[in-house]
Amino acid sequence: MHDEFVLEKVKRVMQAALNRTEEYLRAEFGLHVDTLPPRAGDVEALELRATTGVIGIDGVIDLYVAFSFDVALLETLYAQMTEGMEITPEEAEEMKKATAGEIMNIVVGHCTLDLQDLDSEIISITPPSVMSLAKTVPRIKDAVFHLRSMVTEHGIIDVYLIGPKNLFSDDLEYLC
């Protein structure tokens, strides 16, 4: 039996992540975003893109939020965020990871504003951990994910919620 209150919190976290990601990509980068239908599964089935970052959210529900970027999309975001800066080729890869991390910090930070009314605790987030060509994410025993992919004209960003199986309904249909 799943606690409907917990499921509602999970749904709110995902909706906040989607809304804030779309809003940020549109407002800061002028991108049009379409959201694809949800997918879910065991964490071992994650199919990550070239650059993936993970942030933990504590307080409302202990979950990870992961953003996985297409190469072309991250290149576009990186180019806009570093316009006018002199970056050596040696620094470029680190700066691309920093771009992904900064985007995640902004989006998830804004999400916490949307979620303050869910819990009497302070909502905290961990610093982002950004990996290139990553094939794994932090392991949680019996973890599952809920995925929403967002398509732009420059590529896709996948937004994952990752948490223990007991936080989600058996079919994950309650999420969005």
C-alpha positions as CSV (number, residue, x, y, z in Angstrom):
1,M,0.0,0.0,0.0
2,H,1.4,3.4,-1.0
3,D,1.0,6.5,0.9
4,E,-1.0,8.9,-1.4
5,F,0.6,11.9,0.3
6,V,4.1,10.6,-0.6
7,L,3.0,9.9,-4.2
8,E,1.6,13.5,-4.4
9,K,5.0,14.8,-3.3
10,V,6.8,12.8,-5.9
11,K,4.4,14.1,-8.6
12,R,5.0,17.7,-7.4
13,V,8.7,17.2,-7.6
14,M,8.6,16.0,-11.1
15,Q,6.2,18.7,-12.2
16,A,8.3,21.4,-10.7
17,A,11.4,19.9,-12.4
18,L,9.7,19.9,-15.8
19,N,8.1,23.3,-15.4
20,R,11.3,25.0,-14.3
21,T,13.5,23.2,-16.9
22,E,11.2,24.3,-19.7
23,E,10.9,27.8,-18.3
24,Y,14.6,28.2,-18.0
25,L,15.4,26.8,-21.5
26,R,12.8,29.1,-23.0
27,A,13.7,32.3,-21.0
28,E,17.5,32.0,-21.0
29,F,18.2,30.3,-24.3
30,G,15.2,31.0,-26.4
31,L,14.5,27.3,-27.0
32,H,11.1,25.8,-27.7
33,V,10.5,22.7,-25.6
34,D,8.1,19.7,-26.1
35,T,7.8,17.1,-23.4
36,L,7.5,13.5,-24.4
37,P,5.3,10.9,-22.6
38,P,6.7,9.5,-19.3
39,R,8.8,6.3,-19.0
40,A,9.8,4.4,-15.9
41,G,11.8,1.4,-14.9
42,D,14.5,-0.1,-12.7
43,V,17.6,2.1,-12.3
44,E,19.7,-0.6,-14.1
45,A,17.7,0.3,-17.3
46,L,18.8,3.9,-17.4
47,E,20.0,5.0,-20.9
48,L,22.1,8.0,-20.2
49,R,23.2,10.6,-22.8
50,A,26.8,11.9,-23.2
51,T,26.7,14.3,-20.2
52,T,24.6,13.5,-17.1
53,G,24.4,15.3,-13.8
54,V,22.8,14.3,-10.5
55,I,21.5,16.4,-7.6
56,G,20.0,15.0,-4.4
57,I,17.0,16.6,-2.9
58,D,16.5,16.2,0.9
59,G,13.6,17.4,3.0
60,V,10.5,16.8,1.0
61,I,11.5,13.3,-0.2
62,D,14.9,11.9,-0.5
63,L,15.4,11.6,-4.2
64,Y,17.9,12.2,-6.9
65,V,17.1,14.4,-9.9
66,A,19.3,13.7,-12.9
67,F,19.6,15.7,-16.1
68,S,21.1,13.9,-19.1
69,F,22.0,16.1,-22.1
70,D,22.4,15.4,-25.8
71,V,25.8,16.5,-27.0
72,A,24.4,19.0,-29.5
73,L,22.1,20.6,-26.9
74,L,24.8,20.9,-24.3
75,E,27.1,22.5,-27.0
76,T,24.4,25.1,-27.7
77,L,23.8,25.9,-24.0
78,Y,27.6,26.0,-23.4
79,A,28.1,28.4,-26.4
80,Q,25.5,30.8,-25.1
81,M,26.6,30.7,-21.5
82,T,30.2,31.3,-22.4
83,E,29.8,33.8,-25.2
84,G,32.5,36.4,-25.0
85,M,34.7,34.4,-22.7
86,E,38.1,33.2,-23.7
87,I,38.3,29.5,-23.1
88,T,41.2,27.3,-24.2
89,P,40.5,23.9,-25.8
90,E,41.9,22.3,-22.6
91,E,39.3,24.1,-20.5
92,A,36.4,23.4,-22.8
93,E,35.3,20.0,-21.5
94,E,35.4,21.2,-17.8
95,M,33.4,24.2,-18.8
96,K,30.8,22.1,-20.5
97,K,30.4,20.1,-17.3
98,A,30.2,23.4,-15.4
99,T,27.5,24.5,-17.8
100,A,25.4,21.4,-17.1
101,G,26.0,21.8,-13.4
102,E,25.0,25.4,-13.4
103,I,21.8,24.7,-15.3
104,M,20.9,22.0,-12.9
105,N,21.6,24.2,-9.8
106,I,19.4,26.9,-11.2
107,V,16.5,24.6,-12.2
108,V,16.5,22.5,-9.0
109,G,17.1,25.6,-6.8
110,H,14.0,27.1,-8.3
111,C,12.1,23.8,-7.8
112,T,12.7,24.1,-4.1
113,L,10.8,27.3,-4.1
114,D,7.8,25.5,-5.7
115,L,8.0,22.7,-3.1
116,Q,8.4,24.7,0.2
117,D,4.8,24.2,1.1
118,L,5.1,20.4,1.0
119,D,7.2,19.9,4.2
120,S,7.9,21.7,7.4
121,E,11.6,20.8,6.9
122,I,14.0,22.9,5.0
123,I,14.5,21.5,1.5
124,S,18.2,21.1,0.7
125,I,20.0,20.1,-2.5
126,T,23.4,18.6,-2.9
127,P,25.9,20.1,-5.3
128,P,25.6,18.6,-8.7
129,S,27.8,15.7,-9.7
130,V,28.3,15.9,-13.5
131,M,29.8,13.1,-15.5
132,S,30.7,12.8,-19.2
133,L,29.9,9.6,-20.9
134,A,28.6,8.3,-17.6
135,K,26.9,4.9,-17.6
136,T,25.9,4.8,-13.9
137,V,24.2,7.0,-11.4
138,P,24.4,6.7,-7.6
139,R,23.0,3.3,-6.6
140,I,20.0,3.1,-4.3
141,K,18.9,-0.3,-3.3
142,D,15.8,-1.3,-5.2
143,A,15.8,2.1,-7.0
144,V,13.5,3.0,-9.8
145,F,13.4,6.0,-12.1
146,H,10.7,8.1,-13.7
147,L,11.8,9.9,-16.9
148,R,10.4,12.7,-18.9
149,S,12.3,13.7,-22.0
150,M,12.2,17.3,-23.3
151,V,12.9,17.9,-27.0
152,T,14.3,21.1,-28.3
153,E,15.5,22.1,-31.7
154,H,19.1,21.4,-30.6
155,G,18.5,18.1,-28.9
156,I,17.0,16.3,-26.0
157,I,17.4,16.7,-22.2
158,D,16.2,13.8,-20.1
159,V,14.9,14.7,-16.6
160,Y,14.9,11.7,-14.2
161,L,13.6,11.3,-10.7
162,I,15.4,8.4,-9.1
163,G,14.5,6.9,-5.7
164,P,13.6,3.8,-3.7
165,K,10.9,1.7,-5.2
166,N,8.7,2.2,-2.2
167,L,8.3,6.0,-3.1
168,F,6.5,5.1,-6.3
169,S,3.3,3.3,-7.2
170,D,3.8,-0.2,-8.6
171,D,3.1,1.1,-12.2
172,L,4.3,4.7,-11.7
173,E,1.2,5.9,-13.3
174,Y,0.5,8.4,-10.6
175,L,3.5,10.6,-11.5
176,C,2.5,12.8,-14.4
